[in-house]
Amino acid sequence: MSKFELLEFQFDPDDFTLTLEDEFQLARLSNEIEKVDDIETLRVATLKLLQLTTHRQAIIRSLCRRLANLEADTIRTLYED
C-alpha cells in the first residue's frame, strides 16, 4: 500500500443545503429526463451527467484539500508503508 495523508475537518450541516438555483436546475433536468422516450438520448444524457458528476467530485476534492490546509482544527494523519 502506498503512503497517503488523511485530512479530516468538520462541516456544518447547513453547508449541504440546496440553493434556489440548485433546486431549479434539479427540477429542469428531472423534467427533461422524464420526457425522454429514446434510449440513445437517455444514454447520452446519462454519460454527460456522469462526466459532470465526476468533474464536480474532482473539484470538491481539490477545494476540500485546500480548505483543510487552511483550517486550524484540521486533523492530519500520515500513513506510511
Secondary structure, 3 states (H helix, E strand, C coil): CCCEEEEECCCCHHHHCCCHHHHHHHHHHHHHHHHCCCHHHHHHHHHHHHHHHHHHHHHHHHHHHHHHHHCCCCEEEEECC
